[in-house]
Amino acid sequence: MTETHTSKCGDVRIVAPVVIQEVLSERTCRAALPNGKLIFGFIERPGLTLTQGAAAKAILSLCDFSRGEIV
């Protein structure tokens, strides 16, 4: 079953597993979805660290699967 999340503005989003492929900066990365699609990942919450090869979860908008917040 897919996890869903509703944003503050009412958009429905999904939570998907990702693997960090490349760390671009302390807050951004390229991450791979289970189907191999690469997305732009970003962190908005302090205290999280991006590590290449690490498994994580990303919140994705149903309208845009090209970027997601790493949580």
HUQUI-V443592 format. One record per residue. N is the residue number from 1. RES is the residue in one small letter. D_LAST is the distance of its C-alpha to the last C-alpha in Angstrom with 1 decimal. Layout:
BEGIN
N;RES;D_LAST / N;RES;D_LAST
END
This chain:
BEGIN
1;m;18.4 / 2;t;15.5 / 3;e;13.0 / 4;t;13.4 / 5;h;12.1 / 6;t;14.5 / 7;s;13.8 / 8;k;16.1 / 9;c;18.6 / 10;g;18.9 / 11;d;17.3 / 12;v;16.2 / 13;r;13.0 / 14;i;12.0 / 15;v;9.0 / 16;a;10.1 / 17;p;10.0 / 18;v;10.3 / 19;v;12.1 / 20;i;12.0 / 21;q;15.6 / 22;e;16.3 / 23;v;15.0 / 24;l;16.7 / 25;s;16.1 / 26;e;14.2 / 27;r;11.6 / 28;t;12.2 / 29;c;12.6 / 30;r;14.1 / 31;a;12.4 / 32;a;14.4 / 33;l;14.1 / 34;p;16.3 / 35;n;19.3 / 36;g;19.1 / 37;k;18.2 / 38;l;16.6 / 39;i;14.2 / 40;f;13.4 / 41;g;9.8 / 42;f;8.9 / 43;i;7.2 / 44;e;8.6 / 45;r;7.9 / 46;p;10.4 / 47;g;10.4 / 48;l;7.8 / 49;t;10.1 / 50;l;10.3 / 51;t;12.9 / 52;q;15.0 / 53;g;15.3 / 54;a;12.2 / 55;a;10.6 / 56;a;6.9 / 57;k;5.6 / 58;a;5.8 / 59;i;7.2 / 60;l;10.8 / 61;s;13.9 / 62;l;16.8 / 63;c;19.0 / 64;d;17.2 / 65;f;15.6 / 66;s;16.0 / 67;r;12.8 / 68;g;9.2 / 69;e;6.2 / 70;i;3.8 / 71;v;0.0
END
